[in-house]
Structures are given as structure tokens and as C-alpha cells.
Amino acid sequence: MMTTATQDLAKVKSLAKDLGKEAPRSPYSREIAGILLLARVVDKARAQLVGLIPNKDIYEYGAPADRSLFKQFSLDAQALEAYIATGASDAEIGEWVLANGENTDAESIAVYNNGWKSKRLADLAPASQAHIEKLLKQANLLEKTDRLRYLIDVLDAKDGRF
């Protein structure tokens, strides 16, 4: 159920990370509703809303990984972004996702989380593999990430966590 809420970009800015200076939370973070990638998605949405994403090639709300989360839980990306724009806290966003999404029971979340932890780069579409390779090359991380096999680890490596 979608409701119209008022934007509070000053509050969003107080919660947002400057993604030009620090990475979003790890894709492994379960800080919001116990769902992998959700905290990272929220960090990107907040930063985008207040202009703290200097390079959309590196971080963008609605990137392919984000879209997989939206699809899994039948979340409308624009509705989620509108809710985040109200200045909602992590806890409030988690409650919103659980109330407005589908497949948000504990079992479905566990299956989703485990699927993400085991998503191999080789299983991605060729265009996605080429895009990731391009981003890693731009960041001079190809050699560092050559031994990584799982997408979630590559995201962490791209953010400097390895």
C-alpha cells in the first residue's frame, strides 16, 4: 500500500553518506530488516536524493543489484525512494519494506540472502560480466579481484573492504 509522504531532504542529508568520500554499507550488511544489500541500496538512495553521488558509474540507486532486490521482494523502486525521501530511519525503512513487499517472511529472506552469497560472476548475463569488468578496470582492481568468484565479494572489494 503506497501513501503520499512529505519529503524531508534536510533529514535525509543528515542520514546520508557522501559516496564520494566513503562507500555505502557492505552488501553483507543485514542492518535493515535482515536483508542483504538493503542497507547498501538505502545508502545509495539517500546519497542520490541529496546529491552526494559524484560518479553514477560507481554508485547508482537502481543499479542491477538493486533491481534484483526490488524484484525479489516486489518492491516499487520509486515508492521506496519516495519513502526514503521522507527522512525515514533505517528501522522505519525496514518496517516499510516488510509491510509493502512480498516474500518478506523469514524463510524467503533467508533464501534470498543465501542466493546472494552464492551468486557467481560466471552466472551473470554476459553484459553484466563485461560491465563489472569495466568498473573493476577503471578502479584498478582487476588484479586484486581476479580470485573472487562471488558478486557480493566483488562489490565489497570495489568499495575497498579487501
N, CA and C of each residue as an Amber inpcrd file, in Angstrom:
protein
   486
   0.8450000  -1.1700000   0.0000000   0.0000000   0.0000000   0.0000000
   0.8910000   1.2330000   0.0000000   0.7170000   2.1060000  -0.9820000
   1.5380000   3.3040000  -1.0820000   0.7730000   4.4900000  -0.5220000
   1.4820000   5.2840000   0.2710000   0.9050000   6.5100000   0.7760000
   1.8080000   7.6650000   0.3740000   1.2180000   8.8430000   0.2380000
   1.9980000  10.0130000  -0.1110000   2.5710000  10.5980000   1.1710000
   3.8560000  10.8620000   1.1730000   4.5180000  11.4310000   2.3450000
   5.3220000  12.6480000   1.9090000   5.6050000  13.4860000   2.8550000
   6.3410000  14.7050000   2.5720000   7.8380000  14.4590000   2.6050000
   8.5350000  15.0210000   1.6340000   9.9900000  14.9090000   1.6110000
  10.5870000  15.7490000   2.7340000  11.6500000  15.2320000   3.3190000
  12.4240000  15.9840000   4.3050000  13.8920000  15.7710000   3.9550000
  14.3260000  16.4840000   2.9070000  15.6800000  16.2690000   2.4010000
  16.7540000  16.7250000   3.3830000  16.4240000  17.6400000   4.2840000
  17.3970000  18.0250000   5.3150000  17.6630000  16.8260000   6.2330000
  16.6150000  16.1040000   6.5660000  16.7880000  14.9130000   7.4080000
  17.5220000  13.8170000   6.6250000  17.1620000  13.6560000   5.3560000
  17.8460000  12.6760000   4.5120000  19.3400000  12.9880000   4.4850000
  19.6710000  14.2670000   4.3010000  21.0830000  14.6610000   4.2300000
  21.8140000  14.3370000   5.5280000  21.1350000  14.4780000   6.6570000
  21.7770000  14.1510000   7.9440000  22.0420000  12.6560000   8.0910000
  21.3120000  11.8490000   7.3450000  21.4750000  10.3860000   7.3970000
  22.3580000   9.8520000   6.2720000  22.5520000  10.6710000   5.2380000
  23.2290000  10.2120000   4.0200000  24.7440000  10.1460000   4.1830000
  25.3330000   9.2000000   3.4640000  26.7880000   9.1060000   3.3400000
  27.1880000   9.8560000   2.0780000  28.3170000  10.5390000   2.1330000
  28.8720000  11.1640000   0.9370000  29.6380000  10.0720000   0.1940000
  29.0510000   9.5530000  -0.8670000  29.6480000   8.4170000  -1.5630000
  30.8610000   8.8020000  -2.3960000  31.2220000  10.0560000  -2.3850000
  32.4920000  10.4830000  -2.9600000  33.6250000  10.3180000  -1.9560000
  33.2680000  10.1860000  -0.6720000  34.2660000  10.0820000   0.4020000
  34.2660000   8.7370000   1.1070000  33.1340000   8.0560000   1.1000000
  33.0560000   6.7450000   1.7420000  32.0840000   5.8560000   0.9810000
  32.2990000   4.5860000   1.0990000  31.4590000   3.6090000   0.3970000
  30.1380000   3.4110000   1.1320000  29.1270000   2.9680000   0.4080000
  27.8950000   2.5740000   1.0920000  28.1720000   1.3530000   1.9610000
  27.2290000   1.0150000   2.7880000  27.4070000  -0.1610000   3.6370000
  27.6300000  -1.4150000   2.7940000  28.2970000  -2.3610000   3.3940000
  28.6230000  -3.6130000   2.7220000  27.3570000  -4.3130000   2.2410000
  27.4260000  -4.9940000   1.1060000  26.2730000  -5.7800000   0.6760000
  25.9510000  -6.8980000   1.6770000  26.9180000  -7.2420000   2.5220000
  26.6820000  -8.2560000   3.5460000  25.8850000  -7.7190000   4.7370000
  25.7410000  -6.4180000   4.8390000  25.0340000  -5.8290000   5.9760000
  23.5880000  -6.3240000   6.0240000  23.1770000  -6.7130000   7.2150000
  21.7870000  -7.1250000   7.4470000  21.1070000  -6.1270000   8.3770000
  21.6440000  -4.9060000   8.4330000  21.1680000  -3.8970000   9.3750000
  19.7080000  -3.5020000   9.1630000  19.2220000  -3.6420000   7.9540000
  17.8430000  -3.2420000   7.6860000  17.0180000  -4.4770000   7.3400000
  16.1120000  -4.8180000   8.2210000  15.1580000  -5.9270000   8.0480000
  15.8310000  -7.2840000   7.8400000  17.1280000  -7.3800000   8.1360000
  17.8280000  -8.6540000   7.9790000  18.0910000  -9.0340000   6.5380000
  17.9570000  -8.0810000   5.6120000  18.0440000  -8.3660000   4.1820000
  19.3800000  -7.8710000   3.6220000  20.1520000  -8.7880000   3.0380000
  21.4030000  -8.4030000   2.3900000  21.1370000  -7.3780000   1.2980000
  22.0710000  -6.4800000   1.0930000  22.0470000  -5.4150000   0.0920000
  21.1070000  -4.2610000   0.4070000  20.1410000  -4.4340000   1.2930000
  19.1640000  -3.3740000   1.5280000  19.8130000  -2.1290000   2.1270000
  20.7140000  -2.2810000   3.0780000  21.3730000  -1.1070000   3.6620000
  22.1830000  -0.3740000   2.5940000  22.8280000  -1.1140000   1.7200000
  23.6040000  -0.5160000   0.6240000  22.6820000   0.2630000  -0.3120000
  21.5430000  -0.3120000  -0.6490000  20.5650000   0.3420000  -1.5110000
  20.0700000   1.6340000  -0.8610000  19.7870000   1.5850000   0.4260000
  19.3180000   2.7710000   1.1530000  20.3940000   3.8490000   1.1580000
  21.6430000   3.4640000   1.3810000  22.7340000   4.4460000   1.3570000
  22.8240000   5.1300000  -0.0050000  22.6690000   4.3580000  -1.0760000
  22.7430000   4.9400000  -2.4150000  21.5430000   5.8520000  -2.6780000
  20.3640000   5.4410000  -2.2430000  19.1680000   6.2670000  -2.4440000
  19.2990000   7.5930000  -1.7080000  19.7120000   7.5320000  -0.4490000
  19.8650000   8.7800000   0.3180000  20.8830000   9.6990000  -0.3450000
  22.0170000   9.1470000  -0.7300000  23.0630000   9.9580000  -1.3520000
  22.5750000  10.5660000  -2.6640000  21.8640000   9.7920000  -3.4520000
  21.3500000  10.2970000  -4.7250000  20.3420000  11.4140000  -4.4960000
  19.4750000  11.2510000  -3.5010000  18.4480000  12.2540000  -3.2230000
  19.0360000  13.6170000  -2.8690000  20.2020000  13.6270000  -2.2230000
  20.7860000  14.8990000  -1.7680000  22.0730000  15.2580000  -2.5140000
  22.3110000  14.6040000  -3.6440000  23.4330000  14.9730000  -4.4990000
  24.8030000  14.5830000  -3.9820000  24.8840000  13.4690000  -3.2770000
  26.1670000  13.0270000  -2.7350000  26.7210000  11.7880000  -3.4540000
  26.3490000  11.6410000  -4.7200000  26.9350000  10.5980000  -5.5650000
  27.6540000  11.3180000  -6.7050000  28.9660000  11.4960000  -6.5890000
  29.6880000  12.2440000  -7.6120000  29.8660000  11.4800000  -8.9270000
  29.8020000  10.1500000  -8.8820000  30.0400000   9.3490000 -10.0800000
  29.0130000   8.2230000 -10.1320000  27.9950000   8.4050000 -10.9630000
  26.9300000   7.4020000 -11.0440000  27.3860000   6.1020000 -11.6950000
  28.5630000   6.0940000 -12.3240000  29.0890000   4.8380000 -12.8670000
  29.5090000   3.9050000 -11.7300000  29.8360000   4.4750000 -10.5790000
  30.2920000   3.6580000  -9.4570000  29.1390000   3.3100000  -8.5240000
  28.3170000   4.2980000  -8.1890000  27.1690000   4.0720000  -7.3000000
  25.9450000   4.7240000  -7.9090000  24.8980000   3.9320000  -8.0450000
  23.6540000   4.4760000  -8.5670000  22.4940000   3.7100000  -7.9460000
  21.5330000   4.4400000  -7.4350000  20.3120000   3.8160000  -6.9410000
  19.5900000   3.2410000  -8.1530000  19.2300000   1.9710000  -8.0710000
  18.5540000   1.3100000  -9.1820000  19.4910000   0.5310000 -10.0820000
  20.7370000   0.3360000  -9.6240000  21.7010000  -0.4730000 -10.3770000
  21.1920000  -1.9190000 -10.4540000  21.8140000  -2.7440000 -11.2870000
  21.3260000  -4.1210000 -11.4390000  21.1720000  -4.8980000 -10.1230000
  22.1120000  -4.7700000  -9.2080000  21.9720000  -5.4820000  -7.9280000
  20.7500000  -4.9750000  -7.1650000  20.5240000  -3.6660000  -7.2140000
  19.3530000  -3.0820000  -6.5550000  18.0730000  -3.6400000  -7.1680000
  18.0730000  -3.7100000  -8.4880000  16.8700000  -4.2060000  -9.1830000
  16.5590000  -5.6510000  -8.8140000  17.5820000  -6.4480000  -8.5480000
  17.3210000  -7.8310000  -8.1410000  16.6350000  -7.8590000  -6.7780000
  17.0030000  -6.9390000  -5.8950000  16.3430000  -6.8490000  -4.5890000
  14.8940000  -6.3990000  -4.7750000  14.6770000  -5.3750000  -5.6080000
  13.3130000  -4.9010000  -5.8570000  12.4480000  -6.0270000  -6.4170000
  13.0080000  -6.7680000  -7.3590000  12.2590000  -7.8580000  -7.9840000
  11.9370000  -8.9630000  -6.9710000  12.9300000  -9.3700000  -6.1980000
  12.7310000 -10.4520000  -5.2340000  11.5990000 -10.1540000  -4.2630000
  11.5360000  -8.9100000  -3.8040000  10.5480000  -8.5550000  -2.7940000
   9.3770000  -7.7540000  -3.3670000   9.2710000  -7.7130000  -4.6910000
   8.1930000  -6.9920000  -5.3850000   8.0510000  -5.5680000  -4.8590000
   9.1900000  -4.8870000  -4.7710000   9.1950000  -3.5050000  -4.2840000
   9.2170000  -2.5460000  -5.4700000   8.4400000  -1.5010000  -5.3840000
   8.4720000  -0.4410000  -6.3810000   9.6280000   0.4810000  -6.0070000
  10.6300000   0.5660000  -6.8670000  11.8340000   1.3520000  -6.5800000
  11.5020000   2.8210000  -6.3260000  10.5710000   3.3710000  -7.0940000
  10.2030000   4.7770000  -6.9130000   9.4710000   4.9850000  -5.5990000
   8.6240000   4.0460000  -5.2140000   7.9000000   4.1670000  -3.9430000
   8.8710000   4.0660000  -2.7650000   9.8440000   3.1580000  -2.8760000
  10.8440000   3.0380000  -1.8160000  11.6510000   4.3240000  -1.7290000
  12.0780000   4.8490000  -2.8710000  12.8520000   6.0870000  -2.8730000
  12.0310000   7.2350000  -2.2750000  10.7530000   7.3060000  -2.6060000
   9.8880000   8.3530000  -2.0520000   9.7830000   8.2180000  -0.5350000
   9.7250000   6.9900000  -0.0470000   9.6550000   6.7950000   1.4030000
  10.9820000   7.1930000   2.0520000  12.0870000   6.8250000   1.4420000
  13.4040000   7.2060000   1.9590000  13.5220000   8.7310000   1.9840000
  12.9300000   9.4120000   1.0050000  12.9880000  10.8720000   0.9020000
  12.2600000  11.5760000   2.0450000  11.4670000  10.8490000   2.8030000
  10.7900000  11.4530000   3.9620000  11.7440000  11.6310000   5.1340000
  12.9410000  11.0510000   5.0180000  13.8860000  11.1080000   6.1250000
  13.7250000   9.9400000   7.0770000  13.0790000   8.8860000   6.5920000
  12.8430000   7.6980000   7.4230000  14.1670000   7.1030000   7.9090000
  14.1440000   6.5920000   9.1190000  15.3080000   5.9160000   9.6960000
  15.4570000   4.5340000   9.0800000  16.5830000   3.8940000   9.3330000
  16.7850000   2.5160000   8.8650000  15.6760000   1.6000000   9.3800000
  15.3420000   1.7310000  10.6470000  14.3070000   0.8690000  11.2350000
  12.9640000   1.0940000  10.5480000  12.6310000   2.3560000  10.2880000
  11.3620000   2.6530000   9.6160000  11.3590000   2.1190000   8.1880000
  12.4830000   2.2270000   7.5120000  12.5760000   1.6940000   6.1520000
  12.4160000   0.1760000   6.1760000  13.0510000  -0.4820000   7.1270000
  12.8950000  -1.9280000   7.2580000  11.4490000  -2.3240000   7.4570000
  10.7490000  -1.5970000   8.3220000   9.3260000  -1.8820000   8.5610000
   8.5210000  -1.6620000   7.2840000   8.8510000  -0.5940000   6.5500000
   8.1480000  -0.2940000   5.3050000   8.3490000  -1.4150000   4.2920000
   9.5800000  -1.8730000   4.1430000   9.8750000  -2.9490000   3.1870000
   9.1030000  -4.2090000   3.5620000   9.1270000  -4.5720000   4.8240000
   8.4220000  -5.7870000   5.2570000   6.9180000  -5.6620000   5.0620000
   6.3740000  -4.4580000   5.2530000   4.9300000  -4.2450000   5.1040000
   4.4930000  -4.1000000   3.6490000   5.3480000  -3.5300000   2.8040000
   4.9620000  -3.2320000   1.4270000   5.4940000  -4.2210000   0.4050000
   6.4230000  -5.0570000   0.8160000   6.9880000  -6.0330000  -0.1020000
   6.2530000  -7.3610000  -0.0360000   6.6600000  -8.2340000  -0.9010000
   6.1610000  -9.6120000  -0.8890000   7.3220000 -10.5310000  -0.5630000
   7.0420000 -11.7460000  -0.1680000   8.0830000 -12.7240000   0.1650000
   9.0120000 -12.1970000   1.2620000   8.4410000 -11.5470000   2.2660000
   9.2490000 -10.9480000   3.3280000   9.2160000 -11.7510000   4.6250000
   8.7470000 -12.9850000   4.5410000   8.7950000 -13.8550000   5.7180000
  10.2380000 -14.3120000   5.9350000  10.5300000 -14.8000000   7.1130000
  11.9040000 -15.1760000   7.4810000  12.5070000 -16.2030000   6.5190000
  11.7210000 -17.1720000   6.0920000  12.2330000 -18.2080000   5.1880000
  12.6170000 -17.6130000   3.8320000  11.7580000 -16.7730000   3.2790000
  12.0440000 -16.1620000   1.9730000  13.2660000 -15.2470000   2.0430000
  13.4020000 -14.5160000   3.1420000  14.5710000 -13.6460000   3.3030000
  15.8340000 -14.4870000   3.3930000  15.7810000 -15.5920000   4.1230000
  16.9550000 -16.4720000   4.2350000  17.3480000 -17.0310000   2.8690000
  16.3760000 -17.4480000   2.0790000  16.6560000 -17.9890000   0.7450000
  17.2790000 -16.8990000  -0.1370000  16.7280000 -15.6980000  -0.0960000
  17.2800000 -14.5790000  -0.8610000  18.7190000 -14.2910000  -0.4220000
  18.9480000 -14.1680000   0.8870000  20.2850000 -13.8690000   1.3990000
  21.2970000 -14.9300000   0.9670000  20.9330000 -16.1730000   1.0930000
  21.8500000 -17.2530000   0.7080000  22.0730000 -17.2810000  -0.8000000
  21.0620000 -16.9470000  -1.5560000  21.2280000 -16.8620000  -3.0050000
  22.2300000 -15.7880000  -3.3780000  22.1660000 -14.6440000  -2.6930000
  23.1140000 -13.5750000  -2.9730000  24.5260000 -13.9540000  -2.5820000
  24.6720000 -14.6260000  -1.4710000  26.0190000 -15.0120000  -1.0310000
  26.6480000 -16.0250000  -1.9790000  25.8350000 -16.7030000  -2.7700000
  26.3780000 -17.7200000  -3.6760000  26.2470000 -17.3530000  -5.1520000
  25.9020000 -16.0880000  -5.4510000  25.7450000 -15.6430000  -6.8450000
  27.1300000 -15.4780000  -7.4710000  27.4580000 -16.4020000  -8.3880000
  28.7790000 -16.3820000  -9.0250000  28.8010000 -15.4100000 -10.1870000
  29.9470000 -14.7860000 -10.3890000  30.1070000 -13.8730000 -11.5160000
  29.8220000 -14.5770000 -12.8360000  30.2650000 -15.8180000 -12.9440000
  30.0930000 -16.5770000 -14.1820000  28.6250000 -16.8540000 -14.4970000
  27.7460000 -16.7200000 -13.5220000  26.3270000 -16.9680000 -13.7360000
  25.5730000 -15.7310000 -14.2150000  26.2460000 -14.5880000 -14.2280000
  25.5970000 -13.3530000 -14.6570000  25.5030000 -13.2970000 -16.1800000
  24.6130000 -12.4570000 -16.6560000  24.4880000 -12.2440000 -18.1000000
  25.8070000 -11.6790000 -18.6340000  26.1590000 -12.0130000 -19.8730000
  27.4200000 -11.5180000 -20.4400000  27.5930000 -10.0030000 -20.3340000
  26.5380000  -9.2350000 -20.5770000  26.6410000  -7.7700000 -20.4860000
  26.9740000  -7.3320000 -19.0610000  26.4100000  -7.9990000 -18.0760000
  26.7100000  -7.6670000 -16.6760000  28.1540000  -8.0020000 -16.3370000
  28.6280000  -9.1390000 -16.8420000  30.0260000  -9.5030000 -16.5970000
  30.9630000  -8.4680000 -17.2100000  30.6660000  -8.0260000 -18.4140000
  31.5140000  -7.0290000 -19.0820000  31.4700000  -5.7000000 -18.3400000
  30.3040000  -5.3230000 -17.8440000  30.1670000  -4.0680000 -17.0990000
  30.9880000  -4.1090000 -15.8030000  30.9090000  -5.1990000 -15.0930000
  31.6790000  -5.3430000 -13.8480000  33.1680000  -5.3010000 -14.1540000
  33.5630000  -5.9950000 -15.1940000  34.9780000  -5.9940000 -15.6020000
  35.4480000  -4.5690000 -15.9090000  34.6260000  -3.8070000 -16.5930000
  34.9580000  -2.4150000 -16.9400000  35.1180000  -1.5680000 -15.6670000
  34.1730000  -1.7080000 -14.7200000  34.2580000  -0.9420000 -13.4760000
  35.5040000  -1.2980000 -12.6770000  35.8150000  -2.5760000 -12.6130000
  36.9980000  -3.0140000 -11.8680000  38.2750000  -2.5140000 -12.5370000
  38.2810000  -2.5030000 -13.8630000  39.4530000  -1.9960000 -14.5810000
  39.6330000  -0.5090000 -14.3190000  38.5370000   0.2530000 -14.3620000
  38.5980000   1.6960000 -14.0980000  39.1330000   1.9780000 -12.7000000
  38.7910000   1.1230000 -11.7620000  39.2180000   1.3140000 -10.3730000
  40.5640000   0.6490000 -10.0870000  41.2120000   0.1200000 -11.1180000
  42.4930000  -0.5930000 -10.9630000  42.3830000  -1.7490000  -9.9650000
  41.2990000  -2.4900000 -10.0540000  41.0710000  -3.5850000  -9.1180000
  41.0380000  -4.9600000  -9.7750000  41.2840000  -5.0370000 -11.0730000
  41.1840000  -6.3360000 -11.7440000  42.0950000  -7.3720000 -11.1060000
  43.3470000  -7.0300000 -10.9170000  44.2970000  -7.9900000 -10.3520000
  43.8990000  -8.3950000  -8.9340000  43.4380000  -7.4240000  -8.1620000
  43.0600000  -7.6830000  -6.7750000  41.8240000  -8.5880000  -6.6820000
  40.9530000  -8.4770000  -7.6590000  39.6920000  -9.2230000  -7.5960000
  39.6820000 -10.4790000  -8.4560000  40.7580000 -10.7680000  -9.1470000
  40.7760000 -11.9220000 -10.0430000  40.4480000 -13.2450000  -9.3570000
  40.7400000 -13.3440000  -8.0980000  40.4700000 -14.6190000  -7.3990000
  39.0860000 -14.6670000  -6.7710000  38.3490000 -13.5820000  -6.8560000
  36.9960000 -13.5590000  -6.3060000  36.0290000 -14.2010000  -7.2910000
  35.1220000 -14.9890000  -6.7760000  34.1790000 -15.7070000  -7.6390000
  32.7280000 -15.2470000  -7.4430000  32.4620000 -14.5670000  -6.3420000
  31.0880000 -14.2240000  -5.9980000  30.8590000 -12.7180000  -6.1120000
  29.7450000 -12.3430000  -6.6980000  29.4270000 -10.9450000  -6.9430000
  29.4470000 -10.1270000  -5.6570000  28.9260000 -10.6520000  -4.5920000
  28.8500000  -9.9110000  -3.3340000  30.2550000  -9.5440000  -2.8360000
  31.2240000 -10.4250000  -3.0640000  32.6040000 -10.1370000  -2.6610000
  33.2410000  -9.0900000  -3.5700000  32.8960000  -9.1150000  -4.8460000
  33.4160000  -8.1170000  -5.7720000  32.8940000  -6.7340000  -5.3840000
  31.6190000  -6.6440000  -4.9880000  31.0780000  -5.3580000  -4.5470000
  31.8500000  -4.8380000  -3.3320000  32.1360000  -5.7230000  -2.3880000
  32.9120000  -5.3240000  -1.2090000  34.3270000  -4.9120000  -1.5880000
  34.9470000  -5.6330000  -2.5130000  36.3070000  -5.2980000  -2.9430000
  36.3220000  -3.9450000  -3.6500000  35.3170000  -3.6950000  -4.4690000
  35.2200000  -2.4140000  -5.1810000  35.1520000  -1.2580000  -4.1860000
  34.5420000  -1.5120000  -3.0470000  34.3940000  -0.4820000  -2.0050000
  35.5930000  -0.4000000  -1.0700000  36.6360000  -1.1990000  -1.3670000
  37.8620000  -1.1180000  -0.5630000  37.8400000  -1.9270000   0.7110000
  36.9680000  -2.9030000   0.8230000  36.8910000  -3.6980000   2.0460000
  37.8290000  -4.9120000   2.0480000  38.5630000  -5.1320000   0.9560000
  39.5100000  -6.2480000   0.8830000  40.8980000  -5.7030000   0.8630000
